[in-house]
Amino acid sequence: MTLFILLRDTTVIGKIRSSCRLLSTVFVLFVGLSSQQALAHAHLKVETPKADASVSPAPKALTLSFSEGIEPNFSGVKITGPDNAVVKTGKLQLDPNNNTQVNVPIESELSAGKYNVSWHVVSVDGHKTKGQYSFTVN
């Protein structure tokens, strides 16, 4: 009888240990994969003109720097002016020495007022990100 209880208890303990190992493995995999997804998006790090800045003279181009490389053919920037009219811009271009930085020439003369910049990018690993900010021309 004692041997049977001992064997039964070790089997139960073994099953508990096995279940704990399985849960631990699943948890580690979940956390690891989740953090990879969070890090895999291109986030805007630096913008010129800066967000909420007042600038004078009016900029001739926007420069946006991201946390990872950008696919320019699947990315875009739209600028709207004080009257909500779309500002004419040139083609978005990658910096030739840095695939995390895009330059957007501004083809229209910007008058005084607040401008909104809306951007969307696809990073080199295929993840989409978008955002917006504004600046003011004095």
C-alpha positions in Angstrom: 0.0 0.0 0.0 2.8 2.5 0.9 4.6 1.7 -2.4 1.3 2.4 -4.3 0.8 5.8 -2.6 4.5 6.7 -3.2 4.2 5.8 -6.9 1.0 7.7 -7.2 2.4 10.8 -5.6 5.5 10.8 -7.8 3.3 10.5 -10.9 1.2 13.4 -9.8 4.3 15.4 -9.0 5.7 14.5 -12.3 2.6 15.6 -14.1 2.6 18.9 -12.2 6.3 19.5 -13.1 5.6 18.7 -16.7 2.6 21.1 -16.8 4.7 23.8 -15.2 7.5 23.3 -17.8 5.0 23.5 -20.6 3.4 26.6 -19.3 6.8 28.3 -18.7 7.8 27.4 -22.3 4.6 28.8 -23.8 5.0 32.0 -21.7 8.6 32.6 -22.8 7.6 32.0 -26.4 4.7 34.4 -26.2 6.7 37.2 -24.5 9.5 36.7 -27.0 7.3 36.8 -30.1 5.2 39.7 -28.7 8.3 41.9 -28.1 9.6 41.1 -31.6 6.3 42.4 -33.0 6.5 45.6 -30.9 10.0 46.3 -32.1 9.3 45.5 -35.7 7.6 48.8 -36.6 9.2 51.9 -37.9 8.5 54.7 -35.4 9.1 58.4 -36.2 12.2 59.5 -34.1 13.1 62.9 -35.5 11.2 65.3 -37.7 12.3 68.6 -39.3 10.6 71.0 -38.8 10.0 69.7 -35.3 6.5 68.9 -34.0 4.8 71.9 -32.6 7.7 74.2 -33.7 7.3 77.8 -34.9 9.6 78.3 -37.9 10.7 81.2 -40.0 11.5 81.2 -42.8 9.1 78.6 -44.2 10.8 75.2 -44.8 11.5 74.1 -48.4 11.5 70.4 -47.4 10.5 68.0 -44.6 12.9 65.4 -43.2 11.5 62.4 -41.3 13.8 59.9 -39.5 12.5 56.5 -38.5 13.7 53.8 -36.2 14.2 51.4 -39.1 14.6 51.3 -42.9 11.7 52.5 -45.0 10.2 51.3 -48.3 9.7 54.6 -50.2 7.4 53.1 -52.9 4.8 52.2 -50.2 5.2 55.3 -48.0 3.8 58.9 -48.3 3.5 62.3 -46.7 0.6 64.8 -47.0 0.8 68.4 -45.7 -2.3 70.5 -45.2 -2.2 74.2 -44.6 -4.1 76.7 -42.5 -7.1 76.6 -44.9 -7.0 72.8 -45.0 -5.7 72.9 -48.6 -3.2 70.2 -49.5 0.3 71.6 -50.0 2.0 70.5 -53.2 5.1 68.3 -52.5 7.6 66.5 -54.5 8.2 62.8 -54.5 9.3 61.2 -51.1 12.9 60.2 -51.4 15.2 58.1 -49.2 18.4 59.7 -48.0 21.1 58.1 -50.2 23.2 57.3 -47.1 20.5 56.4 -44.6 17.4 54.2 -45.5 15.7 55.3 -42.2 15.5 59.0 -43.3 13.1 60.3 -45.9 13.1 63.8 -47.5 10.0 65.4 -49.0 10.5 68.6 -51.0 7.8 71.3 -50.5 7.0 72.7 -54.0 4.6 75.4 -52.8 5.5 78.6 -50.9 4.2 78.2 -47.4 2.4 81.3 -46.0 2.1 82.0 -42.3 -0.1 79.6 -40.4 -0.4 76.1 -38.9 0.5 73.1 -41.1 -0.4 69.5 -40.4 1.8 66.6 -41.6 0.3 63.2 -42.0 2.6 60.3 -42.8 2.4 56.6 -43.5 5.4 54.3 -44.0 6.1 50.7 -44.6 9.3 49.4 -43.1 11.7 47.2 -44.9 10.3 44.2 -43.0 6.7 45.0 -44.3 5.1 46.6 -41.2 2.9 49.6 -41.7 3.0 52.7 -39.4 1.3 56.1 -39.6 1.2 59.3 -37.6 0.8 63.0 -37.8 2.2 66.2 -36.3 2.0 69.9 -36.9 4.2 73.0 -37.1 3.6 76.7 -37.6 5.2 79.1 -40.1 5.6 82.6 -38.7 
